[in-house]
Amino acid sequence: MTAHGRAVTLAAESGTGGILLWVVLPYLSLAAFVLGHVWRYRYDKFGWTTRSSQLYERRLLRVGSPLFHFGILVVALGHVGGLVVPESWTEAAGVSEHTYHVLAVVLGTVAGVCTLGGLAVLIYRRRTVGPVFSATTRNDKAMYLFLTVTIGLGLAATVAANIVGGGYNYRETVSPWFRSIFFLGPDPDLMTGAPVLFRLHALSALLLFAVWPFTRLVHMLTAPLGYLTRPYIVYRSRDARLGTRPPRRGWERTG
């Protein structure tokens, strides 16, 4: 089948909306993610930073930052395992679907709560601590909005489908659709039949990845490897005896 014939078939099966959301938008998001990082690295190297606000406030940061980063790391690993690894592979490894489902729901819920809790602390800190709020840009506010919506929808989808509802195996619909994007043959029908919360979560994630390169989130793709090879910094103290006279203890007269 030619490319034109396949496009006509997809449009007939899924409709124009399904094609735009589940075929066109993923590639636009992927292009923005890759090209945006290339552009940012080439033209804004000095802006490639977290713009840390640790000097302004540390008490809330010690709570919110580890909680958020721990949760988001587990969430990311869970998504890699759930979206990239086919169901047949885990079954071949001796992990039944029921065991995988229980582990995914428990770990995903705990990690989602930790991520949202840490994010809530960080947002509260930015809003209530004066110097931190003054250093917050509109870009930061948009980033927090995208993060909150995406993580919140993911946690809501997990709770609604697997804890409140009767369960939903996203590895039969969402995961094959995700992998099909990289094989250049996305199947929109797989997503049009998924629950609404899963579709909203996928759309919010696509938008998040599209704006990712233009926010401080770029720091997640870097590592300070240069510190391993840079030369040592030598600090030397001044010898007080090299002055015109040795310093005396106590107060000195000024007049």
C-alpha positions in Angstrom: 0.0 0.0 0.0 1.3 3.4 -0.9 1.7 6.2 1.7 -1.3 8.0 0.3 -3.4 4.9 0.4 -2.4 4.3 4.0 -3.2 7.8 5.0 -6.7 7.5 3.4 -7.2 4.2 5.3 -6.2 5.7 8.6 -8.4 8.7 8.1 -11.3 6.5 7.3 -10.8 4.3 10.4 -9.8 6.9 13.0 -11.1 10.2 11.7 -9.1 13.4 11.1 -9.0 14.1 14.9 -7.4 10.7 15.6 -4.8 11.2 12.9 -3.9 14.7 14.2 -3.7 13.6 17.9 -2.1 10.2 17.6 0.0 10.4 14.4 0.8 14.0 13.7 1.2 15.4 17.2 3.7 12.7 18.4 6.1 13.5 15.6 5.7 17.2 16.1 6.5 16.7 19.8 9.4 14.5 19.0 10.8 17.0 16.5 10.5 19.9 19.0 12.1 17.8 21.7 15.2 16.9 19.6 15.6 20.1 17.6 14.9 22.2 20.6 17.7 20.7 22.6 20.1 21.1 19.6 19.1 24.8 19.3 19.3 25.4 23.1 22.7 23.8 23.3 24.1 25.8 20.4 22.6 29.2 21.1 21.9 29.2 24.9 24.7 27.2 26.6 24.9 29.6 29.5 21.1 29.2 30.0 21.4 25.4 30.2 21.1 25.4 34.0 18.7 24.7 36.8 18.9 28.3 38.0 19.2 26.9 41.5 17.5 28.9 44.3 19.2 27.0 47.1 20.9 30.2 48.4 17.5 31.8 49.0 15.9 29.0 51.0 16.9 25.5 52.1 14.5 24.2 54.6 11.6 23.5 52.2 14.0 22.6 49.4 15.5 19.8 51.6 12.0 18.2 51.7 10.5 19.0 48.3 13.5 18.4 46.0 14.4 14.8 47.2 10.8 13.8 47.3 10.1 15.0 43.8 13.3 13.7 42.3 12.9 10.2 43.9 9.3 10.0 42.7 9.9 11.2 39.2 12.8 8.8 38.8 10.6 5.8 39.8 7.9 7.1 37.5 10.3 7.4 34.6 11.6 3.9 35.1 8.1 2.6 35.3 7.1 4.2 32.1 10.2 2.8 30.3 9.3 -0.7 31.5 5.6 -0.3 30.7 5.8 1.4 27.4 9.1 0.0 25.9 9.1 -3.6 27.1 6.4 -5.7 25.4 4.1 -7.8 27.5 5.5 -11.0 25.9 9.0 -10.2 27.2 8.0 -10.0 30.8 6.0 -13.2 30.5 9.0 -14.9 28.9 11.0 -13.8 31.9 8.6 -15.5 34.2 6.7 -12.5 35.4 3.0 -13.1 35.1 0.6 -10.3 34.0 -1.0 -10.3 37.4 2.3 -9.9 39.2 3.4 -7.1 36.8 0.0 -5.4 37.2 0.2 -5.4 41.0 3.8 -4.1 41.1 3.1 -1.5 38.5 0.0 -0.2 40.3 1.6 -0.2 43.8 4.9 1.4 42.8 3.2 3.7 40.3 0.8 5.0 42.9 3.5 5.5 45.6 5.8 7.2 43.1 3.1 9.4 41.8 2.0 10.5 45.3 5.7 11.3 46.2 6.2 13.2 42.9 3.0 15.3 43.4 3.8 15.9 47.1 7.3 17.0 46.3 6.1 19.2 43.5 3.5 20.8 45.8 6.2 21.6 48.3 8.4 23.2 45.6 5.5 25.3 44.2 4.5 26.4 47.8 8.1 27.4 48.4 8.3 29.4 45.1 5.0 31.2 46.0 5.7 32.0 49.6 9.4 32.7 49.8 10.0 36.2 48.6 13.4 35.9 46.9 12.5 32.6 45.3 9.2 34.1 44.0 11.1 37.1 42.6 13.5 34.8 40.7 10.5 32.8 39.2 9.9 33.5 35.5 6.8 33.0 33.4 8.7 30.1 31.8 9.0 28.5 35.2 5.3 28.9 36.0 4.4 27.3 32.6 6.8 24.4 33.3 5.2 23.8 36.7 1.8 23.8 35.1 2.7 21.3 32.5 4.4 19.1 35.1 1.5 19.2 37.5 -1.1 18.4 34.8 0.9 15.6 33.3 1.8 13.9 36.6 -1.7 14.5 38.0 -3.4 12.9 35.0 -1.1 9.9 35.1 -1.8 9.3 38.8 -5.5 9.8 38.2 -5.5 7.3 35.4 -3.7 4.7 37.5 -6.1 5.2 40.5 -9.3 5.4 38.4 -8.6 2.4 36.2 -6.8 0.0 38.6 -7.9 0.9 42.1 -11.4 2.4 41.8 -12.3 0.6 38.5 -11.9 -3.0 37.5 -8.4 -2.6 36.0 -7.1 -1.7 32.6 -4.1 -3.3 30.7 -2.6 -0.3 29.0 0.2 -2.6 27.6 -2.4 -3.9 25.0 -3.2 -0.4 23.6 -1.0 2.5 24.8 2.3 0.6 24.8 2.0 -0.8 21.2 0.9 2.7 20.0 4.0 4.3 21.7 6.3 1.7 20.1 4.7 2.1 16.7 5.7 5.7 16.6 9.4 4.8 16.5 8.7 2.1 13.8 7.1 4.9 11.7 3.8 3.1 11.7 1.6 4.6 14.4 -1.8 3.1 14.9 -4.3 5.7 16.1 -7.0 3.1 16.7 -5.1 1.8 19.7 -5.5 5.1 21.4 -9.0 6.0 20.4 -10.2 3.0 22.3 -8.2 3.8 25.5 -9.9 5.4 28.5 -10.2 9.1 28.5 -7.7 9.7 31.4 -5.0 7.7 29.6 -5.6 9.7 26.4 -5.4 13.0 28.3 -2.3 11.8 30.1 -0.6 10.9 26.8 -1.6 14.3 25.2 -0.3 16.2 28.2 3.0 14.3 28.1 3.4 15.1 24.3 2.9 18.8 25.1 5.3 18.6 28.0 8.0 17.0 25.8 7.4 19.7 23.2 8.2 22.5 25.6 10.8 20.6 27.5 13.9 22.0 25.7 12.9 25.6 26.4 12.6 25.2 30.2 15.0 24.5 33.0 14.1 20.8 32.6 17.0 20.5 30.1 19.3 19.9 33.2 17.8 16.4 33.5 19.7 15.4 30.3 23.1 16.5 31.4 25.7 15.2 33.8 28.7 17.0 35.3 31.2 14.6 33.7 33.7 17.5 33.2 34.3 17.5 37.0 36.0 14.1 36.6 38.8 15.5 34.4 39.1 19.2 35.3 42.3 20.2 37.2 42.3 20.7 40.9 41.7 24.2 42.2 44.5 25.3 44.5 43.6 27.6 47.4 46.5 29.5 49.1 46.1 31.4 52.4 47.8 34.7 53.0 50.7 34.7 55.4 50.1 37.5 58.0 53.8 37.9 58.5 54.3 39.2 55.0 52.6 42.5 55.8 54.3 45.6 57.1 53.6 44.5 60.6 52.0 41.5 62.4 48.3 41.9 63.3 47.5 42.6 66.9 44.7 41.2 68.8 41.8 43.3 70.0 40.7 46.7 68.8 43.0 49.2 67.2 42.8 53.0 67.6 41.3 54.8 64.6 42.5 58.3 65.7 
